[in-house]
Amino acid sequence: MPPKRQKFRDEEKVEDKEAREKADMVDDVVAFLEYLLENPKKWGDHEFDAITSMICTMGSDPLKYPPPSGQVAAIHRTPRAPTEIQLTKDLAQKLYNRKDIDFDKDIYIQITVASAEMIKTRVVGKCASFRDIDDDEIKYRRWLLNAVDDNNDVLTVRLDSTINSKGVLLTPGAVIKVTSAFSIYWDYGNEYDMRCAIVIRDFSILCQYRWDIPIRSH
């Protein structure tokens, strides 16, 4: 075994400083998570949207963000969530029956299906950018989502183009609070069989469940 390289005093100082900074950051994160556990209603606050979205993203991908050693079994359990969360009642029925939906109030739904299809749009002419575009194609993902309300009725969900990039956060089992949305209707030539969906313009993720153990109302 090769001899251990002797560290200079300056190196030791740098390593000690980095260790202290890392310990301080861990303490800050633990304190914040303990605060959320003690104040579950804060989980849905807009000021924490970025943080809670990142927490849900990490919690839903145990391969990329593995649990600490000794806690591997935890990924097979349904995560705990604030008991105050209750999905919106009769949302799908109101949509199907063409009744008015009060989108000024927050809507709570759970994502059950999430997939994306690649869409190609041909652009003809010139575009004012770094280069001229002639007969070129623009590709983007269109998210195909289903969700359920408190009655366990299925809703078709779409994302507004302004938040299309946030679709990667909507994995099956995610419970979300919709703060801005509108309903749409279309048909395929049959006025008695119109299709419908809710288009989401803004949302926040409240928690991430395994979809094989759906939540029920409290």
VENURQUI-V240073 format. One record per residue. N is the residue number from 0. RES is the residue in three letters. PHI is phi as a letter, one per 40 degrees, with the letter a starting at -180 (999 if undefined). Layout:
n,res,phi
N,RES,PHI
N,RES,PHI
This chain:
n,res,phi
0,MET,999
1,PRO,c
2,PRO,c
3,LYS,c
4,ARG,c
5,GLN,c
6,LYS,c
7,PHE,c
8,ARG,c
9,ASP,c
10,GLU,c
11,GLU,c
12,LYS,c
13,VAL,c
14,GLU,c
15,ASP,c
16,LYS,c
17,GLU,c
18,ALA,c
19,ARG,c
20,GLU,c
21,LYS,c
22,ALA,c
23,ASP,c
24,MET,c
25,VAL,c
26,ASP,c
27,ASP,c
28,VAL,c
29,VAL,c
30,ALA,c
31,PHE,c
32,LEU,c
33,GLU,c
34,TYR,c
35,LEU,c
36,LEU,c
37,GLU,c
38,ASN,b
39,PRO,d
40,LYS,c
41,LYS,c
42,TRP,d
43,GLY,c
44,ASP,c
45,HIS,c
46,GLU,c
47,PHE,b
48,ASP,d
49,ALA,c
50,ILE,c
51,THR,c
52,SER,c
53,MET,c
54,ILE,c
55,CYS,c
56,THR,c
57,MET,c
58,GLY,c
59,SER,c
60,ASP,b
61,PRO,c
62,LEU,c
63,LYS,c
64,TYR,b
65,PRO,c
66,PRO,c
67,PRO,c
68,SER,c
69,GLY,g
70,GLN,b
71,VAL,c
72,ALA,c
73,ALA,c
74,ILE,c
75,HIS,c
76,ARG,b
77,THR,c
78,PRO,c
79,ARG,c
80,ALA,a
81,PRO,d
82,THR,c
83,GLU,c
84,ILE,c
85,GLN,a
86,LEU,c
87,THR,c
88,LYS,c
89,ASP,f
90,LEU,c
91,ALA,c
92,GLN,c
93,LYS,c
94,LEU,c
95,TYR,c
96,ASN,c
97,ARG,g
98,LYS,c
99,ASP,c
100,ILE,b
101,ASP,c
102,PHE,c
103,ASP,c
104,LYS,c
105,ASP,c
106,ILE,b
107,TYR,b
108,ILE,b
109,GLN,b
110,ILE,c
111,THR,b
112,VAL,b
113,ALA,a
114,SER,a
115,ALA,b
116,GLU,b
117,MET,c
118,ILE,b
119,LYS,b
120,THR,b
121,ARG,c
122,VAL,b
123,VAL,b
124,GLY,h
125,LYS,b
126,CYS,b
127,ALA,c
128,SER,a
129,PHE,c
130,ARG,a
131,ASP,c
132,ILE,b
133,ASP,b
134,ASP,f
135,ASP,b
136,GLU,b
137,ILE,b
138,LYS,b
139,TYR,a
140,ARG,c
141,ARG,b
142,TRP,c
143,LEU,b
144,LEU,b
145,ASN,b
146,ALA,a
147,VAL,b
148,ASP,b
149,ASP,c
150,ASN,c
151,ASN,g
152,ASP,c
153,VAL,c
154,LEU,b
155,THR,c
156,VAL,b
157,ARG,b
158,LEU,b
159,ASP,c
160,SER,d
161,THR,c
162,ILE,b
163,ASN,d
164,SER,c
165,LYS,c
166,GLY,c
167,VAL,c
168,LEU,c
169,LEU,c
170,THR,c
171,PRO,d
172,GLY,h
173,ALA,c
174,VAL,c
175,ILE,b
176,LYS,b
177,VAL,c
178,THR,b
179,SER,a
180,ALA,a
181,PHE,a
182,SER,c
183,ILE,b
184,TYR,b
185,TRP,a
186,ASP,b
187,TYR,b
188,GLY,g
189,ASN,b
190,GLU,c
191,TYR,c
192,ASP,b
193,MET,c
194,ARG,c
195,CYS,a
196,ALA,a
197,ILE,b
198,VAL,b
199,ILE,c
200,ARG,b
201,ASP,a
202,PHE,a
203,SER,b
204,ILE,c
205,LEU,c
206,CYS,a
207,GLN,b
208,TYR,b
209,ARG,c
210,TRP,c
211,ASP,c
212,ILE,b
213,PRO,c
214,ILE,c
215,ARG,b
216,SER,c
217,HIS,c
